[in-house]
């Protein structure tokens, strides 16, 4: 009898959150529309004590500038511990790069937005992402020798 496939969410949590406002309070009084840059990264970390448990970390960084000065920089790392057993290596890679980030991402969107709003700035809403397309793009880059990193990212410009 074959071993049964296992996929369990052990825990979802906010791993890290930072907010910098280096030019406050003077830029808080400015009425200009800031330029907002958003970047996203996904990292997969094996956990040592339990070989079938993986930590997936999705990081969002939002950098708002007014002219050449930083209005704020917010960063959140939302993470999850996932137990995955008895699946082949190709399926495991897809689960860790697509399924797990899709589960974490709504929590990350909420965390980054809450951090920014609590700092008295207008909300910044992270767009929906297609993690499957991002993963396939990374695989294609690795096959052509253009991508060698373990993380991948997406940049957006708003404002």
N, C-alpha and C positions, 0 to 999 in steps of 0.2 A: 504494500500500500504506500503510495507516494505521500510525502509530507505535504500538509496543507499550507497553502500560501497565507502569509500573515501580513497585515498592514494595520498598525495601531498608532493613533496619536497619543503619545505619552504626555506631552505638555506643550502648550503654546504660551509664549511669554515675551515681554519687552526686555530685551537684553541690554540695550543702551539707548539713551536719549540725551542730546545736547542741543542747546540753543545759544547762539552768540549774537549780541547786538553791539558791535564795537563802536558804532557811531551814534549811540543814544545819549542824550535825548534829542540832539539837534535834528537828526533825520526823521524822528518820529513826528516832528511838526511840519515836515515837507508835504506838499500836496501832490507831488508828481507820482505818476504811475511807475512802479518799479519794473525792472527787467528781472524775470524769474527764470532760473535754470534749475532743472530737476534731473537728477541722475539716480539710477537704480542698479543695484548689484545683488547677485545671489551667490552665496558660498555654501559649500557642503563640507561638513566636518564630521569625520567618524568619531565616535565616543570610545575611549579606551576600555573602560570597564565592561561594556556590553557591545560586542562586535556587530550585532544586528540592529543597533540603535544609532541613528544618524541625526546630527544637529544640522538643521537647515537654517541659514540666516539670510533674510532679505533686508537690504539696507536701502533707505531712501535719504537723499540729501537734497535740500531745497536751499538755494542761494538767491537772495533777492538783493538787487543793487539799485541805487538811485544815482544816476550819473556814474561816476567812477568809485563811489563809496558803497560799502556793504551796509545794507539796511538790516538784514539778518541772515544767518546761516543756521538751518535746523537739520539735525540728523537723527534718524531713529533706526535702530537695528531690532527688527522683530524676528523672533526665532521660534523654532519648534523642534521637539524631539519626536522622531518617528521610528517605530520598530517595523522593520521590513525583513521578512525571512522567506526562504524557499521560493525565490523567483530567480530567473536567469539574469546574467549580468546586463544584457541589453534592456530588459524590462526594469531592472533596478535603476539604471541610469535615467530612464524616462520618468520613473516614479519620483526620484530625488530631484530631478531638474524641472519637472512639469507639475506633477500632482501636488507635491509638498509646497512649493512656492505659491501655487494657486490657493491653497488652504490658508497660508500665512498672510497673503497680500491684503485681504480686507482688514485685518487687524492692523497692519502697517499703515494703511491709508487713514484709518481712524486715529492712530497714535500720532502721526506726523501732523495731521490737521488739528488735532486737539492741542498739541504743543504750540503751533503757530497762532491759533486763535487765543490761547491763554496768554500769549505774549502781546496781545492787543493788535495783531495784524489781521488783514482780511484772509479768509480761508484760502488755502491752496488745495485744490482737489486733484489727486493723482488719477490719471486716466486708467481705464481698464486695460489690462495687458494680456497678450496672448503668449503665455510662457512656452507653449509648444512651438510656436513659430520662432521664438527667441532661441530655444534649444536647438532646433533644426538648423537655424542660421549659424550658430556656434559650431555645430558638427560639420557643416559645409566649409566653414573657414578653417577648421582643423584639418580637414581632408586636403585642402589646397595649400596647407602650410602657412596660412595667414593668421591663424589663431592658436595660441599655445597656452592660454591661461585657464585657470580653473574657475574663474568668475566671469560673468558676462554682465553687460549693462546696456541701458537705453538712456538717451538724453532727450529732453524736451525743452523748448523755449516757450515761455508764456509772457504775455505783456508786450 
